[in-house]
Amino acid sequence: MRILKLAASTAAASVTLEDWGPVGLPLSDPPCRLRGMKFMPAADGGPEVGVWECSPGRYRRQIRNAEAIHVVAGQATFTPDDGPPVRLGAGDVFHFAADTMGVWEIVIALRKVYVLFALD
Protein backbone atom coordinates (compact mmCIF):
# COMPACT_ATOMS: atom_id res chain seq x y z
CA MET A 1 0.00 0.00 0.00
CA ARG A 2 1.35 3.43 -0.91
CA ILE A 3 0.52 6.27 1.45
CA LEU A 4 1.27 9.90 0.59
CA LYS A 5 1.30 12.32 3.50
CA LEU A 6 1.23 16.08 3.17
CA ALA A 7 2.31 16.96 6.70
CA ALA A 8 0.72 19.92 8.45
CA SER A 9 4.11 21.64 8.41
CA THR A 10 4.12 21.63 4.60
CA ALA A 11 0.32 21.69 4.18
CA ALA A 12 0.81 21.16 0.45
CA ALA A 13 2.14 24.72 0.34
CA SER A 14 5.69 23.63 -0.47
CA VAL A 15 4.95 20.80 -2.91
CA THR A 16 6.73 21.43 -6.23
CA LEU A 17 4.18 21.86 -9.00
CA GLU A 18 4.35 21.44 -12.79
CA ASP A 19 3.48 24.29 -15.16
CA TRP A 20 0.02 23.56 -16.62
CA GLY A 21 -0.11 26.76 -18.71
CA PRO A 22 -2.81 29.42 -18.93
CA VAL A 23 -6.43 28.89 -17.92
CA GLY A 24 -8.80 27.79 -20.68
CA LEU A 25 -11.27 30.68 -20.53
CA PRO A 26 -9.37 33.78 -19.31
CA LEU A 27 -11.19 37.00 -18.41
CA SER A 28 -8.07 38.98 -17.49
CA ASP A 29 -4.92 40.06 -19.29
CA PRO A 30 -2.48 38.53 -18.75
CA PRO A 31 -4.40 35.29 -18.28
CA CYS A 32 -4.13 33.36 -15.02
CA ARG A 33 -1.55 30.58 -15.12
CA LEU A 34 -1.98 27.16 -13.59
CA ARG A 35 0.44 24.82 -11.85
CA GLY A 36 -0.32 21.48 -10.35
CA MET A 37 0.47 17.91 -9.49
CA LYS A 38 -1.86 14.93 -9.73
CA PHE A 39 -1.40 12.38 -6.96
CA MET A 40 -4.06 10.13 -8.41
CA PRO A 41 -5.08 10.70 -12.04
CA ALA A 42 -8.68 9.82 -12.87
CA ALA A 43 -8.98 6.23 -14.09
CA ASP A 44 -11.86 3.81 -14.63
CA GLY A 45 -14.48 6.29 -13.40
CA GLY A 46 -12.57 7.05 -10.21
CA PRO A 47 -11.70 10.45 -8.76
CA GLU A 48 -8.71 12.62 -9.59
CA VAL A 49 -6.72 13.94 -6.62
CA GLY A 50 -3.99 16.57 -6.61
CA VAL A 51 -2.67 19.99 -5.72
CA TRP A 52 -3.58 22.94 -7.95
CA GLU A 53 -2.40 26.54 -7.97
CA CYS A 54 -3.60 29.57 -9.94
CA SER A 55 -1.97 33.00 -10.31
CA PRO A 56 -4.05 36.19 -9.78
CA GLY A 57 -6.62 37.23 -12.36
CA ARG A 58 -10.09 36.23 -13.56
CA TYR A 59 -11.36 33.28 -15.57
CA ARG A 60 -14.46 31.24 -16.22
CA ARG A 61 -14.72 27.85 -14.49
CA GLN A 62 -15.17 25.11 -17.05
CA ILE A 63 -14.83 21.96 -14.92
CA ARG A 64 -18.18 20.15 -14.99
CA ASN A 65 -17.19 17.58 -12.33
CA ALA A 66 -18.20 17.81 -8.69
CA GLU A 67 -15.16 18.92 -6.71
CA ALA A 68 -14.08 18.99 -3.07
CA ILE A 69 -11.28 21.41 -2.18
CA HIS A 70 -9.16 22.42 0.79
CA VAL A 71 -7.57 25.84 0.28
CA VAL A 72 -4.03 25.82 1.65
CA ALA A 73 -2.91 29.30 0.56
CA GLY A 74 -4.20 32.42 -1.11
CA GLN A 75 -7.44 34.29 -1.51
CA ALA A 76 -10.16 34.27 -4.15
CA THR A 77 -13.82 34.88 -4.88
CA PHE A 78 -15.99 32.53 -6.89
CA THR A 79 -19.23 33.91 -8.30
CA PRO A 80 -21.53 31.11 -9.46
CA ASP A 81 -23.83 31.81 -12.39
CA ASP A 82 -26.83 31.20 -10.15
CA GLY A 83 -25.81 32.69 -6.81
CA PRO A 84 -23.94 35.28 -4.77
CA PRO A 85 -20.13 35.53 -4.62
CA VAL A 86 -18.29 33.16 -2.25
CA ARG A 87 -14.95 34.15 -0.69
CA LEU A 88 -12.27 31.50 -0.26
CA GLY A 89 -9.12 31.61 1.84
CA ALA A 90 -6.49 29.43 3.48
CA GLY A 91 -8.03 26.74 5.67
CA ASP A 92 -11.43 26.76 3.94
CA VAL A 93 -13.01 23.54 2.71
CA PHE A 94 -15.66 23.61 -0.04
CA HIS A 95 -17.71 21.28 -2.19
CA PHE A 96 -18.74 22.36 -5.69
CA ALA A 97 -21.67 20.35 -7.07
CA ALA A 98 -21.38 19.00 -10.62
CA ASP A 99 -22.05 21.66 -13.28
CA THR A 100 -21.24 24.57 -10.96
CA MET A 101 -20.29 27.24 -13.47
CA GLY A 102 -19.21 30.80 -12.76
CA VAL A 103 -16.27 33.17 -12.58
CA TRP A 104 -13.13 32.87 -10.46
CA GLU A 105 -11.32 36.01 -9.32
CA ILE A 106 -7.98 35.05 -7.83
CA VAL A 107 -6.76 37.89 -5.59
CA ILE A 108 -3.69 36.20 -4.08
CA ALA A 109 -2.27 33.07 -5.78
CA LEU A 110 -4.61 30.27 -4.73
CA ARG A 111 -3.34 26.80 -3.90
CA LYS A 112 -5.71 23.96 -3.08
CA VAL A 113 -5.80 20.23 -2.57
CA TYR A 114 -8.64 18.94 -4.74
CA VAL A 115 -10.69 15.85 -5.50
CA LEU A 116 -12.58 15.80 -8.82
CA PHE A 117 -15.36 13.24 -8.91
CA ALA A 118 -16.18 11.36 -12.11
CA LEU A 119 -19.19 12.51 -14.09
CA ASP A 120 -22.02 10.00 -14.39
C-alpha positions in Angstrom: 0.0 0.0 0.0 1.3 3.4 -0.9 0.5 6.3 1.4 1.3 9.9 0.6 1.3 12.3 3.5 1.2 16.1 3.2 2.3 17.0 6.7 0.7 19.9 8.5 4.1 21.6 8.4 4.1 21.6 4.6 0.3 21.7 4.2 0.8 21.2 0.4 2.1 24.7 0.3 5.7 23.6 -0.5 4.9 20.8 -2.9 6.7 21.4 -6.2 4.2 21.9 -9.0 4.3 21.4 -12.8 3.5 24.3 -15.2 0.0 23.6 -16.6 -0.1 26.8 -18.7 -2.8 29.4 -18.9 -6.4 28.9 -17.9 -8.8 27.8 -20.7 -11.3 30.7 -20.5 -9.4 33.8 -19.3 -11.2 37.0 -18.4 -8.1 39.0 -17.5 -4.9 40.1 -19.3 -2.5 38.5 -18.7 -4.4 35.3 -18.3 -4.1 33.4 -15.0 -1.5 30.6 -15.1 -2.0 27.2 -13.6 0.4 24.8 -11.9 -0.3 21.5 -10.4 0.5 17.9 -9.5 -1.9 14.9 -9.7 -1.4 12.4 -7.0 -4.1 10.1 -8.4 -5.1 10.7 -12.0 -8.7 9.8 -12.9 -9.0 6.2 -14.1 -11.9 3.8 -14.6 -14.5 6.3 -13.4 -12.6 7.0 -10.2 -11.7 10.5 -8.8 -8.7 12.6 -9.6 -6.7 13.9 -6.6 -4.0 16.6 -6.6 -2.7 20.0 -5.7 -3.6 22.9 -7.9 -2.4 26.5 -8.0 -3.6 29.6 -9.9 -2.0 33.0 -10.3 -4.0 36.2 -9.8 -6.6 37.2 -12.4 -10.1 36.2 -13.6 -11.4 33.3 -15.6 -14.5 31.2 -16.2 -14.7 27.8 -14.5 -15.2 25.1 -17.1 -14.8 22.0 -14.9 -18.2 20.2 -15.0 -17.2 17.6 -12.3 -18.2 17.8 -8.7 -15.2 18.9 -6.7 -14.1 19.0 -3.1 -11.3 21.4 -2.2 -9.2 22.4 0.8 -7.6 25.8 0.3 -4.0 25.8 1.6 -2.9 29.3 0.6 -4.2 32.4 -1.1 -7.4 34.3 -1.5 -10.2 34.3 -4.2 -13.8 34.9 -4.9 -16.0 32.5 -6.9 -19.2 33.9 -8.3 -21.5 31.1 -9.5 -23.8 31.8 -12.4 -26.8 31.2 -10.1 -25.8 32.7 -6.8 -23.9 35.3 -4.8 -20.1 35.5 -4.6 -18.3 33.2 -2.3 -15.0 34.1 -0.7 -12.3 31.5 -0.3 -9.1 31.6 1.8 -6.5 29.4 3.5 -8.0 26.7 5.7 -11.4 26.8 3.9 -13.0 23.5 2.7 -15.7 23.6 0.0 -17.7 21.3 -2.2 -18.7 22.4 -5.7 -21.7 20.4 -7.1 -21.4 19.0 -10.6 -22.1 21.7 -13.3 -21.2 24.6 -11.0 -20.3 27.2 -13.5 -19.2 30.8 -12.8 -16.3 33.2 -12.6 -13.1 32.9 -10.5 -11.3 36.0 -9.3 -8.0 35.0 -7.8 -6.8 37.9 -5.6 -3.7 36.2 -4.1 -2.3 33.1 -5.8 -4.6 30.3 -4.7 -3.3 26.8 -3.9 -5.7 24.0 -3.1 -5.8 20.2 -2.6 -8.6 18.9 -4.7 -10.7 15.9 -5.5 -12.6 15.8 -8.8 -15.4 13.2 -8.9 -16.2 11.4 -12.1 -19.2 12.5 -14.1 -22.0 10.0 -14.4 
